[in-house]
Amino acid sequence: MMDHRTLAGFRRDETLRGRQLNRQTMRRVLGYVRPYRAILIGFIVVVMLDAVVTAIPPLLLRGLLDKALPEKSRGLVTILAATAVALAFADAFLSLLQRWFSARMGEGLIYDMRVQLFDHVQRMPIAFFTRTQTGALQSRLNNDVIGAQQAVTSTLGTVVSNVINITVVLTIMLRLEWRLTLLTLAVLPFFIYPARRIGPPLQRITRQQMQTNAEMNAMTAERLVA
């Protein structure tokens, strides 16, 4: 027979199943990010620049193979090599700058959310602590807050970088050979469909992971600390 914790987990999963982000939730998320909007703008700009820089080297290789080597132009080879080195240094610098922006914003978000959550717990009545597991609260303070921070920094940076990369690459490909570009885009749905199919299961697994971590922290807090 399942205990009350397992039943509570099932009820929580049933309540969360099928729910999507609404405007109120998005406003709450933006409320956390608003104090760091200057850092966020700098972060997005750096991600965009880095995406453009990483898309240029294939053009240099094309110039080397199509023009510099066939024409035996040492000057053009030197220019292309110097440009490639400069792009490598620029990519390394932008990557460090991106990590700096991400760390400033991410650690600030972790601090703000943990302080707000702790203050909220302090204002709760005594009855709240009789029906709430201490380990679950610890899991919210430790694991879930970090997950929210990663959604803003890592996920946001990845999405922006991918969008810029796709835009730049498609623009270059269309200018070079539009027929090959259309052929490439024709197979894109075969990659999008599996990604969309695997999205909901990954969400459920992530939710179960957070719930399991909360139950594990609750068990250790009640049996080892008490």
Backbone as JSON, one array per atom type, in Angstrom:
{
  "sequence": "MMDHRTLAGFRRDETLRGRQLNRQTMRRVLGYVRPYRAILIGFIVVVMLDAVVTAIPPLLLRGLLDKALPEKSRGLVTILAATAVALAFADAFLSLLQRWFSARMGEGLIYDMRVQLFDHVQRMPIAFFTRTQTGALQSRLNNDVIGAQQAVTSTLGTVVSNVINITVVLTIMLRLEWRLTLLTLAVLPFFIYPARRIGPPLQRITRQQMQTNAEMNAMTAERLVA",
  "N": [[0.85, -1.2, 0.0], [0.49, 2.23, -0.77], [2.1, 4.98, 0.84], [1.27, 8.16, 2.47], [2.97, 10.05, 1.39], [3.69, 9.11, -1.12], [1.16, 9.11, -2.32], [0.68, 11.84, -2.22], [2.64, 12.71, -3.97], [1.65, 11.59, -6.36], [-0.74, 13.04, -6.62], [0.29, 15.6, -6.94], [1.71, 15.32, -9.35], [-0.44, 14.74, -11.07], [-1.77, 17.14, -10.92], [0.05, 18.93, -12.06], [0.34, 17.92, -14.59], [-0.03, 18.51, -17.98], [-0.17, 21.23, -17.65], [0.76, 24.49, -18.72], [3.02, 27.22, -19.43], [1.76, 30.31, -18.45], [0.63, 33.74, -18.84], [0.79, 34.99, -16.37], [2.7, 33.46, -14.99], [4.9, 33.93, -16.64], [5.22, 36.67, -16.21], [6.0, 36.64, -13.56], [8.46, 35.31, -13.78], [9.87, 37.14, -15.39], [9.9, 39.18, -13.57], [11.84, 38.38, -11.73], [14.06, 38.53, -13.36], [14.2, 41.16, -14.11], [15.78, 43.04, -12.44], [18.27, 42.48, -13.45], [18.42, 43.26, -16.05], [20.16, 44.84, -17.6], [22.54, 43.34, -17.52], [21.53, 41.05, -18.7], [20.91, 41.95, -21.29], [23.5, 42.57, -22.19], [24.54, 39.98, -22.07], [23.01, 38.63, -24.04], [23.76, 40.08, -26.31], [26.5, 39.45, -26.45], [26.33, 36.69, -26.86], [25.11, 36.66, -29.37], [27.11, 37.92, -30.95], [29.17, 36.05, -30.64], [28.02, 33.86, -31.88], [27.93, 34.75, -34.53], [30.67, 35.04, -35.03], [31.57, 32.37, -34.88], [30.43, 31.36, -37.15], [31.83, 32.3, -39.31], [34.42, 31.08, -39.96], [34.03, 28.78, -41.83], [33.67, 30.18, -44.27], [36.16, 31.32, -44.63], [37.69, 29.01, -45.04], [36.55, 28.2, -47.41], [37.38, 30.3, -49.09], [40.12, 29.8, -49.0], [40.38, 27.28, -50.26], [39.15, 27.67, -52.74], [40.22, 29.95, -53.91], [42.75, 30.98, -52.86], [44.65, 28.79, -52.76], [44.41, 27.57, -55.41], [45.22, 29.79, -56.98], [47.7, 30.2, -55.97], [48.33, 32.22, -54.16], [50.19, 33.77, -51.91], [49.88, 36.0, -50.35], [47.07, 36.18, -49.98], [46.67, 33.8, -48.62], [48.04, 34.38, -46.28], [46.5, 36.48, -45.27], [44.03, 35.2, -44.86], [44.81, 33.29, -42.96], [45.65, 34.93, -40.83], [43.22, 36.16, -40.28], [41.74, 33.96, -39.43], [43.09, 33.3, -37.07], [42.64, 35.62, -35.6], [39.85, 35.46, -35.35], [39.69, 33.18, -33.76], [40.84, 34.07, -31.35], [38.96, 36.06, -30.79], [36.65, 34.51, -30.46], [37.36, 33.05, -28.16], [37.6, 35.15, -26.3], [34.98, 36.22, -26.33], [33.6, 33.99, -25.38], [34.57, 33.81, -22.74], [33.62, 36.28, -21.81], [30.91, 35.83, -22.07], [30.53, 33.8, -20.17], [31.12, 35.27, -17.9], [29.05, 37.22, -17.8], [26.93, 35.4, -17.55], [27.51, 34.18, -15.09], [27.36, 36.38, -13.32], [24.65, 37.14, -13.56], [23.34, 34.68, -13.07], [24.19, 33.82, -10.46], [23.23, 35.95, -9.0], [20.46, 35.64, -9.4], [20.07, 33.18, -8.1], [20.66, 33.93, -5.45], [18.67, 35.89, -4.95], [16.25, 34.41, -5.29], [16.53, 32.4, -3.34], [16.65, 33.89, -0.98], [14.13, 35.14, -1.05], [12.45, 32.88, -1.01], [13.17, 31.75, 1.45], [12.43, 33.82, 3.22], [9.68, 33.74, 2.73], [9.02, 31.21, 3.72], [9.58, 31.62, 6.41], [7.46, 33.22, 7.17], [5.32, 31.56, 7.19], [2.6, 29.77, 8.83], [2.61, 27.73, 11.89], [1.27, 25.37, 11.4], [1.84, 24.8, 8.78], [4.38, 23.63, 8.77], [3.91, 21.23, 9.98], [2.73, 19.64, 8.09], [4.44, 19.67, 5.97], [7.37, 18.45, 4.51], [10.64, 18.7, 5.81], [12.93, 18.14, 4.34], [11.97, 18.44, 1.75], [11.59, 21.19, 1.58], [14.27, 21.96, 1.78], [15.22, 20.87, -0.57], [13.87, 22.48, -2.43], [15.12, 24.91, -1.92], [17.76, 24.34, -2.61], [18.09, 22.56, -5.01], [15.92, 23.12, -6.88], [15.99, 25.89, -7.18], [18.47, 26.28, -8.4], [17.94, 24.98, -10.8], [16.05, 26.74, -11.91], [17.69, 28.96, -12.26], [19.5, 27.98, -14.18], [17.78, 27.72, -16.32], [17.4, 30.33, -17.13], [19.99, 31.27, -17.72], [21.77, 29.2, -19.0], [19.94, 27.8, -20.76], [18.63, 29.94, -22.07], [20.83, 31.24, -23.28], [21.67, 29.19, -25.0], [19.44, 28.91, -26.71], [19.3, 31.48, -27.93], [21.83, 31.54, -29.17], [21.61, 29.36, -30.95], [19.52, 30.23, -32.61], [20.66, 32.52, -33.82], [22.86, 31.31, -35.05], [21.58, 29.59, -36.89], [20.27, 31.48, -38.49], [22.42, 32.98, -39.58], [23.9, 30.96, -40.87], [22.02, 29.92, -42.7], [21.6, 32.18, -44.27], [24.12, 32.52, -45.46], [24.33, 30.08, -46.82], [22.18, 30.27, -48.62], [23.08, 32.31, -50.25], [25.3, 31.13, -51.39], [24.49, 28.61, -52.56], [21.39, 28.08, -53.43], [19.75, 25.93, -54.09], [20.88, 23.66, -52.91], [20.53, 24.47, -50.29], [17.71, 24.46, -50.01], [17.3, 21.74, -50.32], [18.54, 20.83, -48.04], [16.89, 21.96, -46.08], [14.63, 20.5, -46.52], [14.82, 18.09, -45.2], [14.64, 18.85, -42.62], [12.19, 18.68, -41.07], [12.24, 15.98, -40.26], [13.96, 15.99, -38.16], [12.87, 17.8, -36.38], [10.38, 16.77, -35.61], [10.91, 14.34, -34.0], [12.22, 15.67, -31.9], [10.21, 17.28, -30.8], [8.49, 15.29, -29.98], [9.92, 14.06, -27.97], [10.1, 15.96, -26.07], [7.87, 16.39, -24.08], [8.1, 13.85, -22.54], [10.68, 14.27, -21.44], [10.2, 16.51, -19.85], [8.47, 15.37, -17.93], [10.22, 13.52, -16.79], [12.16, 15.23, -15.71], [10.58, 16.58, -13.81], [9.92, 14.41, -12.16], [12.48, 13.82, -11.28], [13.09, 16.09, -9.72], [11.12, 15.77, -7.75], [11.86, 13.31, -6.65], [14.37, 13.95, -5.62], [13.54, 15.75, -3.65], [12.11, 13.99, -1.97], [14.2, 12.3, -1.18], [15.86, 14.1, 0.23], [14.08, 14.74, 2.24], [13.85, 12.26, 3.54], [16.5, 11.83, 4.47], [16.79, 14.09, 6.11], [14.87, 13.63, 8.1], [15.58, 11.15, 9.2], [18.32, 11.08, 9.7], [19.16, 13.55, 10.68], [17.39, 14.16, 12.7]],
  "CA": [[0.0, 0.0, 0.0], [1.27, 3.46, -0.88], [1.94, 5.88, 1.97], [0.71, 9.46, 2.15], [3.93, 10.81, 0.59], [3.55, 8.67, -2.51], [-0.1, 9.63, -2.82], [0.83, 13.28, -2.44], [3.4, 12.88, -5.21], [0.76, 11.34, -7.49], [-1.66, 14.17, -6.78], [1.04, 16.72, -7.46], [1.97, 15.05, -10.77], [-1.68, 14.88, -11.82], [-2.1, 18.57, -10.98], [0.98, 19.62, -12.95], [0.31, 17.34, -15.92], [-0.77, 19.27, -18.97], [-0.1, 22.66, -17.42], [1.72, 25.2, -19.55], [3.33, 28.55, -18.95], [0.79, 31.34, -18.78], [1.16, 35.1, -18.76], [1.11, 35.31, -14.99], [3.98, 32.83, -14.68], [5.95, 34.65, -17.37], [5.46, 37.94, -15.53], [6.79, 36.34, -12.35], [9.83, 35.02, -14.21], [10.47, 38.41, -15.8], [10.13, 39.97, -12.37], [13.14, 38.0, -11.18], [15.14, 38.9, -14.28], [14.19, 42.6, -14.34], [16.93, 43.75, -11.88], [19.5, 42.14, -14.18], [18.14, 43.44, -17.48], [21.36, 45.34, -18.28], [23.43, 42.19, -17.69], [20.89, 40.15, -19.65], [21.1, 42.51, -22.63], [24.9, 42.33, -22.54], [24.7, 38.55, -22.28], [22.43, 38.28, -25.33], [24.6, 40.69, -27.36], [27.73, 38.66, -26.55], [25.96, 35.41, -27.48], [24.89, 36.92, -30.8], [28.42, 38.15, -31.58], [29.91, 34.79, -30.67], [27.41, 33.02, -32.91], [28.37, 35.25, -35.84], [32.1, 34.74, -35.17], [31.75, 30.94, -35.14], [29.9, 31.02, -38.48], [32.69, 32.85, -40.36], [35.53, 30.21, -40.42], [33.82, 28.04, -43.08], [33.89, 31.05, -45.42], [37.62, 31.43, -44.81], [38.14, 27.76, -45.65], [36.12, 28.24, -48.81], [38.29, 31.18, -49.82], [41.42, 29.16, -49.1], [40.34, 26.19, -51.22], [38.67, 28.08, -54.06], [40.96, 31.05, -54.52], [44.14, 31.16, -52.45], [45.49, 27.68, -53.18], [44.51, 27.45, -56.88], [45.97, 30.92, -57.54], [49.01, 30.21, -55.31], [48.49, 33.58, -53.63], [50.68, 33.73, -50.53], [49.29, 37.12, -49.62], [45.72, 35.83, -49.57], [46.78, 32.77, -47.59], [48.44, 35.06, -45.04], [45.34, 37.24, -44.77], [43.05, 34.24, -44.35], [45.34, 32.7, -41.73], [45.59, 35.95, -39.78], [41.81, 36.33, -39.92], [41.33, 32.8, -38.65], [43.67, 33.44, -35.72], [41.91, 36.7, -34.92], [38.54, 34.94, -34.99], [39.86, 32.25, -32.65], [40.98, 34.88, -30.14], [37.68, 36.72, -30.53], [35.74, 33.5, -29.93], [37.75, 32.76, -26.77], [37.26, 36.31, -25.48], [33.53, 36.3, -26.2], [33.16, 32.89, -24.52], [34.84, 34.22, -21.36], [32.7, 37.35, -21.46], [29.59, 35.21, -21.92], [30.5, 33.12, -18.88], [31.1, 36.29, -16.85], [27.68, 37.71, -17.72], [26.08, 34.32, -17.06], [27.77, 34.0, -13.67], [26.82, 37.53, -12.58], [23.19, 37.06, -13.55], [22.9, 33.42, -12.48], [24.38, 33.82, -9.01], [22.3, 36.92, -8.45], [19.14, 35.03, -9.38], [20.05, 32.18, -7.04], [20.59, 34.63, -4.17], [17.35, 36.53, -4.8], [15.19, 33.42, -5.12], [16.68, 31.71, -2.06], [16.26, 34.82, 0.08], [12.68, 35.31, -1.08], [11.83, 31.64, -0.56], [13.41, 31.61, 2.89], [11.55, 34.78, 3.91], [8.3, 33.26, 2.62], [8.85, 30.09, 4.65], [9.57, 32.15, 7.76], [6.17, 33.83, 7.45], [4.27, 30.55, 7.18], [2.17, 29.38, 10.18], [3.17, 26.48, 12.42], [0.59, 24.23, 10.77], [2.49, 24.5, 7.49], [5.54, 22.76, 8.98], [3.46, 19.92, 10.4], [2.34, 18.84, 6.93], [5.45, 19.84, 4.93], [8.63, 17.79, 4.84], [11.79, 19.61, 5.88], [13.81, 17.85, 3.22], [11.39, 19.01, 0.54], [11.94, 22.61, 1.59], [15.7, 22.06, 1.48], [15.38, 20.6, -2.0], [13.44, 23.67, -3.15], [16.14, 25.94, -1.74], [19.02, 23.94, -3.23], [18.05, 22.03, -6.37], [14.97, 23.77, -7.78], [16.46, 27.25, -7.46], [19.54, 26.17, -9.4], [17.3, 24.67, -12.07], [15.49, 27.98, -12.45], [18.81, 29.79, -12.71], [20.02, 27.42, -15.43], [16.81, 28.0, -17.39], [17.6, 31.71, -17.6], [21.34, 31.48, -18.24], [22.21, 28.2, -19.96], [18.94, 27.54, -21.79], [18.43, 31.15, -22.86], [22.0, 31.43, -24.13], [21.67, 28.17, -26.05], [18.39, 29.23, -27.68], [19.71, 32.65, -28.71], [22.96, 31.15, -30.01], [21.13, 28.49, -32.03], [18.74, 31.04, -33.55], [21.6, 33.34, -34.59], [23.64, 30.42, -35.92], [20.74, 29.15, -38.0], [20.03, 32.62, -39.36], [23.64, 33.31, -40.32], [24.26, 29.85, -41.76], [21.06, 29.86, -43.81], [21.86, 33.32, -45.16], [25.33, 32.22, -46.23], [24.04, 28.97, -47.72], [21.32, 30.75, -49.69], [23.9, 33.11, -51.17], [26.24, 30.25, -52.09], [23.78, 27.63, -53.39], [20.04, 28.05, -52.87], [19.15, 24.63, -54.3], [21.38, 22.79, -51.84], [19.91, 24.93, -49.05], [16.35, 23.94, -49.98], [17.39, 20.29, -50.1], [18.86, 20.66, -46.63], [15.71, 22.29, -45.29], [13.58, 19.5, -46.75], [14.96, 17.01, -44.2], [14.56, 19.43, -41.27], [11.08, 18.13, -40.26], [12.58, 14.68, -39.7], [14.66, 16.23, -36.91], [12.01, 18.57, -35.49], [9.32, 15.92, -35.07], [11.36, 13.57, -32.82], [12.54, 16.57, -30.79], [8.95, 17.67, -30.17], [7.92, 14.12, -29.33], [10.68, 13.7, -26.78], [10.02, 17.06, -25.12], [7.02, 16.08, -22.9], [8.69, 12.87, -21.63], [11.79, 14.86, -20.7], [9.61, 17.34, -18.81], [8.0, 14.5, -16.86], [11.39, 12.95, -16.1], [12.74, 16.29, -14.9], [9.7, 16.79, -12.66], [10.11, 13.27, -11.27], [13.8, 13.95, -10.67], [12.98, 17.07, -8.63], [10.31, 15.19, -6.68], [12.66, 12.28, -5.99], [15.38, 14.65, -4.8], [12.86, 16.27, -2.46], [11.82, 12.87, -1.07], [15.46, 11.84, -0.62], [16.27, 15.06, 1.25], [13.17, 14.6, 3.38], [14.21, 11.04, 4.27], [17.76, 12.02, 5.19], [16.6, 15.08, 7.16], [14.06, 13.08, 9.18], [16.15, 9.94, 9.81], [19.72, 11.26, 10.09], [19.36, 14.78, 11.44], [16.58, 14.16, 13.93]],
  "C": [[0.88, 1.24, 0.0], [1.02, 4.34, 0.34], [1.45, 7.24, 1.5], [1.66, 10.29, 1.29], [3.82, 10.43, -0.88], [2.26, 9.18, -3.11], [-0.02, 11.12, -3.08], [1.62, 13.55, -3.71], [2.54, 12.64, -6.43], [-0.19, 12.51, -7.71], [-0.94, 15.37, -7.38], [1.33, 16.53, -8.95], [0.72, 15.22, -11.6], [-2.06, 16.35, -11.96], [-1.23, 19.29, -12.0], [0.9, 19.12, -14.38], [-0.58, 18.18, -16.85], [-0.74, 20.77, -18.76], [1.0, 23.28, -18.26], [1.96, 26.58, -18.95], [2.25, 29.52, -19.39], [1.43, 32.71, -18.59], [1.55, 35.46, -17.34], [2.46, 34.71, -14.58], [5.12, 33.54, -15.38], [6.25, 35.99, -16.72], [6.27, 37.73, -14.25], [8.25, 36.06, -12.71], [10.55, 36.31, -14.61], [10.72, 39.32, -14.61], [11.45, 39.64, -11.7], [14.29, 38.5, -12.05], [15.27, 40.42, -14.41], [15.37, 43.33, -13.68], [18.23, 43.51, -12.63], [19.32, 42.35, -15.68], [19.35, 43.98, -18.23], [22.35, 44.2, -18.53], [22.85, 41.23, -18.71], [21.06, 40.65, -21.08], [22.54, 42.3, -23.09], [25.17, 40.87, -22.84], [24.18, 38.14, -23.66], [23.26, 38.84, -26.47], [25.87, 39.87, -27.55], [27.45, 37.31, -27.2], [25.76, 35.58, -28.98], [26.21, 37.13, -31.53], [29.21, 36.86, -31.69], [29.34, 33.85, -31.72], [27.83, 33.45, -34.31], [29.84, 34.89, -36.08], [32.32, 33.27, -35.51], [31.24, 30.52, -36.52], [30.81, 31.5, -39.61], [33.79, 31.9, -40.82], [35.24, 29.36, -41.64], [33.99, 28.89, -44.34], [35.38, 31.24, -45.68], [38.18, 30.17, -45.46], [37.74, 27.71, -47.12], [37.04, 29.14, -49.64], [39.67, 30.58, -50.0], [41.43, 28.09, -50.19], [39.98, 26.65, -52.63], [39.55, 29.13, -54.73], [42.44, 31.04, -54.17], [45.05, 30.04, -52.96], [45.54, 27.52, -54.71], [45.34, 28.57, -57.51], [47.37, 31.05, -56.96], [49.35, 31.61, -54.79], [48.91, 33.5, -52.16], [50.08, 34.87, -49.69], [47.9, 36.81, -49.12], [45.73, 34.76, -48.5], [47.14, 33.41, -46.24], [47.26, 35.82, -44.42], [44.3, 36.29, -44.16], [43.53, 33.61, -43.04], [45.27, 33.69, -40.57], [44.14, 36.18, -39.33], [41.31, 35.17, -39.08], [41.86, 32.87, -37.22], [42.92, 34.51, -34.93], [40.51, 36.23, -34.49], [38.62, 33.96, -33.82], [40.02, 33.01, -31.32], [39.67, 35.57, -29.78], [36.67, 35.74, -29.94], [36.07, 33.18, -28.48], [37.37, 33.92, -25.85], [35.75, 36.41, -25.26], [32.98, 35.17, -25.32], [33.4, 33.23, -23.04], [33.88, 35.32, -20.91], [31.29, 36.81, -21.25], [29.47, 34.5, -20.58], [30.45, 34.13, -17.73], [29.69, 36.85, -16.68], [26.75, 36.65, -17.13], [26.27, 34.12, -15.56], [27.19, 35.15, -12.85], [25.3, 37.43, -12.46], [22.71, 35.81, -12.81], [23.04, 33.41, -10.97], [23.47, 34.84, -8.33], [20.89, 36.37, -8.37], [19.03, 33.99, -8.28], [19.91, 32.86, -5.68], [19.2, 35.21, -3.94], [16.26, 35.51, -4.53], [15.31, 32.69, -3.79], [16.28, 32.62, -0.9], [14.75, 34.99, 0.12], [11.95, 34.06, -0.59], [11.99, 31.44, 0.93], [12.53, 32.57, 3.69], [10.09, 34.33, 3.87], [8.05, 32.12, 3.6], [8.79, 30.6, 6.09], [8.22, 32.76, 8.15], [5.02, 32.81, 7.49], [3.87, 30.18, 8.61], [2.77, 28.04, 10.6], [2.55, 25.27, 11.75], [1.23, 23.85, 9.45], [3.62, 23.5, 7.68], [5.13, 21.38, 9.48], [3.07, 19.03, 9.23], [3.33, 18.96, 5.77], [6.75, 19.21, 5.39], [9.79, 18.79, 4.8], [12.73, 19.39, 4.7], [13.29, 18.4, 1.91], [11.68, 20.49, 0.45], [13.42, 22.82, 1.26], [15.96, 21.81, 0.0], [14.95, 21.8, -2.83], [14.51, 24.76, -3.08], [17.42, 25.61, -2.52], [18.88, 23.6, -4.7], [17.16, 22.84, -7.31], [15.4, 25.18, -8.13], [17.56, 27.24, -8.5], [18.97, 25.83, -10.76], [16.68, 25.89, -12.71], [16.58, 28.91, -12.97], [19.38, 29.29, -14.03], [19.07, 27.67, -16.59], [17.02, 29.38, -17.97], [18.94, 31.88, -18.27], [21.69, 30.48, -19.34], [21.22, 28.02, -21.1], [18.73, 28.76, -22.68], [19.6, 31.39, -23.8], [22.05, 30.44, -25.28], [20.64, 28.48, -27.13], [18.79, 30.4, -28.55], [20.85, 32.3, -29.66], [22.52, 30.3, -31.18], [20.35, 29.29, -33.07], [19.67, 31.88, -34.43], [22.41, 32.47, -35.53], [22.83, 29.96, -37.12], [20.51, 30.27, -39.0], [21.25, 32.93, -40.22], [23.98, 32.21, -41.32], [23.31, 29.76, -42.94], [21.27, 31.02, -44.79], [23.07, 33.05, -46.05], [25.05, 31.1, -47.25], [23.15, 29.4, -48.89], [22.11, 31.57, -50.71], [24.85, 32.23, -51.98], [25.52, 29.31, -53.06], [22.38, 27.44, -52.82], [19.39, 26.68, -53.04], [19.6, 23.63, -53.23], [20.77, 23.18, -50.5], [18.49, 24.4, -48.92], [16.34, 22.44, -49.74], [17.71, 19.99, -48.63], [17.65, 20.92, -45.75], [14.6, 21.24, -45.43], [13.64, 18.38, -45.72], [14.82, 17.54, -42.78], [13.38, 18.89, -40.46], [11.38, 16.77, -39.64], [13.37, 14.81, -38.4], [13.77, 16.96, -35.9], [10.97, 17.68, -34.83], [9.79, 15.06, -33.89], [11.68, 14.46, -31.63], [11.27, 17.0, -30.05], [8.3, 16.49, -29.45], [8.63, 13.8, -28.01], [10.61, 14.78, -25.71], [9.16, 16.77, -23.91], [7.57, 14.98, -22.0], [9.86, 13.42, -20.82], [11.29, 15.78, -19.6], [9.14, 16.5, -17.63], [9.17, 13.91, -16.08], [12.05, 14.0, -15.21], [11.91, 16.57, -13.66], [9.85, 15.64, -11.66], [11.47, 13.33, -10.57], [13.76, 14.94, -9.5], [12.2, 16.5, -7.45], [11.1, 14.12, -5.92], [13.75, 12.89, -5.13], [14.76, 15.2, -3.52], [12.57, 15.15, -1.46], [13.1, 12.34, -0.43], [15.95, 12.78, 0.48], [15.38, 14.98, 2.47], [13.52, 13.37, 4.21], [15.48, 11.22, 5.09], [17.61, 13.03, 6.34], [15.85, 14.5, 8.35], [14.76, 11.95, 9.91], [17.58, 10.15, 10.31], [19.92, 12.48, 10.96], [18.61, 14.72, 12.78], [17.22, 13.37, 15.05]]
}
